[in-house]
Amino acid sequence: MGSIFAGLLADAGNTVTAVDLWQDHIDAISANGLRVEGASGDRVVNTVQAVTDVAEGGKAELFVISTKASGVGAAAKAIAPYVTEDAMVLTIQNGLGAAERIAEYMPTENVLLGVAGGFGASIKGPGHTHHNSMQLIRVGEMGGGMTPRLERLAEVWQQAGFKVQAYEDIDQLIWEKFLCNVTFSGPCTVFDQTLGGVMADPLRWKVALGCMMEAYQAGLAKNINFTFDDPVDYVTRFGHNMPDAKPSMLQDHYANRRSEIDAINGMVPLLGEQLGIATPYNDTIVAAVRAREERFEAL
């Protein structure tokens, strides 16, 4: 997702520096440009500066953290020395807890939260990204409310071709995306299926919906103001929009690397313990995913 953000923003005329620890990816972008393929078209962007060290990019008007949830803290620590009073930090992750991770390393007055829905992004190879769809990116102030800088941020992204909308209550939208993540990330990984593959099998779909309902009950207990009354219909429509997509968690397992399970399905048992809600579906999915990931270290 970070490469898609960088490619389209740079292609729209913005000065963009992409920072990544994967040397081959950075080398390919520097040598041949960044290829972004999929729902937004097929283009090679030659104006992205690609580096492995934030210091090479230096100060900026906007820092976008688009790492896995586990990498948010390290990314925040790396950019903290370069975030000026007038700069904005936009963090876009799956799951919950990104803002809290950032707060460990910098003040959060200039931090904004984003939710990207329905992209189905993947890396085809060094310097080459793909996305199956291109739905809405929702952005909001960490403390809520509508501000001029939030509206300005949305406008910049809209000019780059993204469908972006600013919201007063971003927590509501983070939770709505969280329900979709919980429905598909863990179950698709355990069952080795696309979104459509899980939905097509009644037993697998029952498990996925069980995971979602546990998260939904936690959201209601925390007084999240969901925009829908039927969560099953909501996540079903989400899945039907990109049935061939494979969640990033499943792609992580294909690459024998640890996933974001702790920020997605793994958050539900923690919330359940705090709120007195039983979470047997997510307990089981999390245990299965973690058991697989323990084997990665032996490879």
C-alpha positions as CSV (number, residue, x, y, z in Angstrom):
1,M,0.0,0.0,0.0
2,G,2.8,2.4,0.8
3,S,4.2,2.0,-2.7
4,I,0.8,2.6,-4.2
5,F,0.4,5.8,-2.2
6,A,3.9,7.0,-3.2
7,G,3.5,6.2,-6.8
8,L,0.2,8.0,-7.3
9,L,1.1,11.0,-5.2
10,A,4.4,11.4,-7.1
11,D,2.7,10.9,-10.4
12,A,0.4,13.8,-9.5
13,G,3.4,16.2,-9.2
14,N,4.1,15.9,-5.5
15,T,7.7,15.5,-4.3
16,V,7.7,12.1,-2.7
17,T,10.4,10.1,-0.9
18,A,9.7,6.4,-0.3
19,V,11.5,4.8,2.7
20,D,11.7,1.0,2.9
21,L,14.1,-1.5,4.5
22,W,13.9,-3.9,1.5
23,Q,17.0,-3.0,-0.4
24,D,16.0,-4.8,-3.6
25,H,12.8,-2.8,-3.8
26,I,14.6,0.5,-3.2
27,D,17.2,-0.4,-5.8
28,A,14.6,-1.4,-8.4
29,I,12.7,1.9,-7.9
30,S,15.9,3.9,-8.2
31,A,17.0,2.1,-11.3
32,N,13.8,1.6,-13.2
33,G,11.0,3.6,-11.5
34,L,8.1,2.4,-9.4
35,R,5.5,0.4,-11.3
36,V,1.9,0.6,-10.0
37,E,-0.5,-1.7,-11.7
38,G,-4.1,-2.6,-11.2
39,A,-7.4,-0.7,-10.7
40,S,-5.7,2.7,-11.1
41,G,-4.1,1.7,-14.4
42,D,-0.6,0.6,-15.3
43,R,2.1,3.2,-14.9
44,V,5.8,3.5,-14.2
45,V,6.6,6.5,-12.0
46,N,10.2,7.8,-12.3
47,T,10.0,10.7,-9.8
48,V,9.9,8.8,-6.5
49,Q,13.1,9.1,-4.5
50,A,13.7,5.7,-2.9
51,V,15.9,5.3,0.2
52,T,16.4,3.0,3.1
53,D,17.1,5.7,5.7
54,V,14.7,8.4,6.7
55,A,17.6,10.8,7.1
56,E,18.1,10.8,3.4
57,G,14.6,12.2,2.9
58,G,14.7,14.6,5.8
59,K,11.9,17.0,6.6
60,A,8.6,16.9,4.9
61,E,5.1,18.5,5.0
62,L,3.5,15.1,5.3
63,F,4.8,11.8,6.7
64,V,2.8,8.7,5.8
65,I,3.3,5.6,7.9
66,S,2.1,2.7,5.9
67,T,3.9,-0.2,7.6
68,K,2.5,-3.3,9.2
69,A,1.1,-2.6,12.6
70,S,4.2,-4.1,14.2
71,G,6.4,-1.6,12.4
72,V,4.5,1.6,13.4
73,G,6.5,2.2,16.5
74,A,9.9,1.9,14.7
75,A,8.7,4.1,11.9
76,A,7.5,6.8,14.4
77,K,10.8,6.7,16.2
78,A,12.7,7.1,12.9
79,I,10.7,10.1,11.7
80,A,10.3,11.8,15.0
81,P,13.5,14.0,14.6
82,Y,12.3,15.3,11.3
83,V,8.6,16.1,12.1
84,T,8.4,19.9,12.5
85,E,5.5,21.8,14.2
86,D,3.8,22.4,10.8
87,A,4.2,18.8,9.5
88,M,1.4,16.2,9.5
89,V,1.8,12.5,10.2
90,L,-0.8,10.3,8.6
91,T,-0.8,6.6,9.7
92,I,-2.8,4.1,7.7
93,Q,-2.8,0.5,9.1
94,N,-5.1,-2.5,9.5
95,G,-6.3,-3.3,13.0
96,L,-6.2,-1.2,16.2
97,G,-3.5,0.6,18.2
98,A,-1.5,2.6,15.7
99,A,-2.0,5.9,17.4
100,E,-0.9,4.5,20.8
101,R,2.3,3.1,19.2
102,I,3.1,6.5,17.7
103,A,2.5,8.2,21.0
104,E,5.4,6.3,22.5
105,Y,7.8,8.3,20.3
106,M,6.3,11.7,19.6
107,P,3.6,14.2,20.5
108,T,0.4,13.3,18.7
109,E,-1.0,16.9,18.1
110,N,-0.1,16.6,14.4
111,V,-1.1,12.9,14.0
112,L,-4.0,12.0,11.7
113,L,-5.5,8.6,11.2
114,G,-6.4,6.9,8.0
115,V,-8.4,3.9,6.9
116,A,-7.9,2.4,3.4
117,G,-10.7,0.1,2.3
118,G,-10.9,-2.3,-0.6
119,F,-7.5,-2.1,-2.3
120,G,-6.3,-5.7,-2.2
121,A,-2.6,-4.6,-2.6
122,S,0.3,-6.9,-3.2
123,I,4.0,-6.8,-4.3
124,K,4.6,-8.5,-7.6
125,G,8.4,-8.1,-7.3
126,P,11.0,-5.4,-6.5
127,G,9.7,-2.1,-7.7
128,H,6.4,-3.5,-8.9
129,T,3.1,-3.2,-7.0
130,H,-0.5,-4.2,-7.9
131,H,-3.9,-3.6,-6.4
132,N,-7.2,-5.3,-7.2
133,S,-9.5,-2.4,-6.4
134,M,-9.5,1.2,-5.4
135,Q,-12.2,2.1,-2.9
136,L,-12.4,4.8,-0.3
137,I,-9.6,6.1,1.9
138,R,-11.1,7.8,5.0
139,V,-9.0,10.3,7.0
140,G,-9.6,12.1,10.3
141,E,-8.0,14.0,13.1
142,M,-6.8,11.7,16.0
143,G,-8.8,13.8,18.4
144,G,-11.8,14.1,16.1
145,G,-13.4,17.1,14.5
146,M,-13.1,18.7,11.1
147,T,-10.1,21.0,10.5
148,P,-8.6,23.1,7.6
149,R,-5.5,20.9,7.5
150,L,-7.6,17.7,7.4
151,E,-9.6,19.1,4.4
152,R,-6.3,20.2,2.8
153,L,-4.9,16.7,3.2
154,A,-7.9,15.1,1.6
155,E,-7.7,17.5,-1.3
156,V,-4.1,16.6,-2.1
157,W,-4.9,12.9,-2.1
158,Q,-8.0,13.5,-4.3
159,Q,-5.9,15.3,-6.8
160,A,-3.6,12.2,-7.0
161,G,-6.6,10.1,-8.1
162,F,-7.6,8.6,-4.7
163,K,-11.1,8.5,-3.5
164,V,-10.6,10.2,-0.2
165,Q,-13.1,11.7,2.3
166,A,-12.4,13.5,5.6
167,Y,-14.5,12.5,8.6
168,E,-15.1,14.0,12.0
169,D,-15.3,10.6,13.8
170,I,-12.4,8.5,12.4
171,D,-12.6,6.0,15.3
172,Q,-16.0,4.8,14.0
173,L,-14.4,4.1,10.6
174,I,-11.3,2.4,12.0
175,W,-13.6,0.0,13.8
176,E,-15.7,-0.6,10.7
177,K,-12.6,-1.5,8.8
178,F,-11.4,-3.6,11.8
179,L,-14.6,-5.8,11.5
180,C,-13.7,-6.5,7.9
181,N,-10.1,-7.3,8.8
182,V,-11.2,-9.6,11.6
183,T,-13.6,-11.4,9.3
184,F,-11.1,-12.2,6.6
185,S,-7.5,-11.8,7.7
186,G,-7.2,-14.7,10.2
187,P,-9.7,-17.1,8.6
188,C,-8.4,-16.6,5.1
189,T,-4.9,-17.3,6.4
190,V,-5.9,-20.4,8.4
191,F,-7.9,-21.9,5.5
192,D,-5.5,-20.7,2.8
193,Q,-8.3,-19.1,0.8
194,T,-9.2,-15.8,-0.9
195,L,-12.1,-13.8,0.5
196,G,-14.4,-15.4,-2.0
197,G,-13.1,-18.9,-1.1
198,V,-13.9,-18.4,2.6
199,M,-17.4,-17.0,1.7
200,A,-18.2,-19.9,-0.6
201,D,-17.8,-22.6,2.1
202,P,-20.6,-22.6,4.7
203,L,-18.4,-23.8,7.6
204,R,-15.5,-21.5,6.8
205,W,-17.9,-18.6,6.5
206,K,-19.5,-19.5,9.8
207,V,-16.1,-19.3,11.5
208,A,-15.3,-15.9,9.8
209,L,-18.6,-14.4,10.8
210,G,-18.1,-15.8,14.3
211,C,-14.8,-13.8,14.5
212,M,-16.5,-10.7,13.2
213,M,-19.4,-10.9,15.7
214,E,-17.1,-11.1,18.6
215,A,-15.4,-7.9,17.4
216,Y,-18.7,-6.3,16.8
217,Q,-19.9,-7.0,20.3
218,A,-16.7,-5.5,21.6
219,G,-17.3,-2.3,19.5
220,L,-20.9,-2.0,20.8
221,A,-19.6,-2.3,24.4
222,K,-17.1,0.5,23.7
223,N,-20.0,2.7,22.4
224,I,-18.7,2.8,18.8
225,N,-21.3,4.5,16.6
226,F,-21.4,2.0,13.7
227,T,-23.1,3.4,10.6
228,F,-24.9,0.1,10.0
229,D,-27.3,-2.1,11.9
230,D,-26.5,-5.4,10.1
231,P,-22.8,-6.2,10.5
232,V,-23.1,-9.5,8.5
233,D,-24.5,-7.6,5.5
234,Y,-21.7,-5.1,5.9
235,V,-18.8,-7.5,5.8
236,T,-20.5,-9.7,3.1
237,R,-20.7,-6.7,0.8
238,F,-17.1,-5.9,1.5
239,G,-16.1,-9.5,0.6
240,H,-18.2,-9.5,-2.6
241,N,-16.4,-6.4,-3.8
242,M,-13.1,-8.2,-4.2
243,P,-13.6,-12.0,-3.9
244,D,-10.2,-12.8,-5.5
245,A,-8.2,-10.8,-3.0
246,K,-5.8,-12.5,-0.6
247,P,-5.4,-10.6,2.8
248,S,-1.9,-9.3,3.6
249,M,-1.8,-11.8,6.5
250,L,-2.0,-14.7,4.1
251,Q,0.6,-13.2,1.8
252,D,2.9,-12.9,4.8
253,H,2.5,-16.6,5.4
254,Y,3.3,-17.4,1.8
255,A,6.6,-15.4,2.4
256,N,7.2,-17.3,5.7
257,R,7.1,-14.1,7.8
258,R,5.1,-13.0,10.8
259,S,1.9,-11.2,10.3
260,E,-0.3,-8.5,11.9
261,I,-2.3,-11.1,13.8
262,D,-1.8,-9.3,17.2
263,A,-3.3,-6.0,15.8
264,I,-6.2,-7.7,14.1
265,N,-7.8,-11.0,15.4
266,G,-5.4,-10.9,18.3
267,M,-6.9,-7.7,19.6
268,V,-10.4,-9.3,20.0
269,P,-9.5,-11.6,22.9
270,L,-7.8,-8.7,24.6
271,L,-10.9,-6.6,24.3
272,G,-13.0,-9.5,25.3
273,E,-11.1,-9.9,28.5
274,Q,-11.4,-6.2,29.3
275,L,-15.2,-6.1,28.5
276,G,-16.3,-9.6,29.7
277,I,-17.0,-10.9,26.2
278,A,-16.2,-14.5,25.3
279,T,-14.1,-14.8,22.1
280,P,-13.8,-18.5,21.2
281,Y,-13.7,-18.0,17.4
282,N,-10.8,-15.5,17.6
283,D,-9.0,-17.4,20.3
284,T,-8.9,-20.4,18.0
285,I,-7.9,-18.5,14.8
286,V,-5.2,-16.6,16.7
287,A,-3.8,-19.8,18.2
288,A,-3.7,-21.4,14.7
289,V,-1.9,-18.5,13.1
290,R,0.6,-18.2,15.9
291,A,1.4,-21.9,15.7
292,R,2.2,-21.5,12.0
293,E,4.4,-18.5,12.6
294,E,6.4,-20.3,15.3
295,R,7.6,-22.6,12.5
296,F,8.8,-19.7,10.3
297,E,11.7,-19.1,12.7
298,A,13.0,-22.6,12.1
299,L,13.1,-22.2,8.3
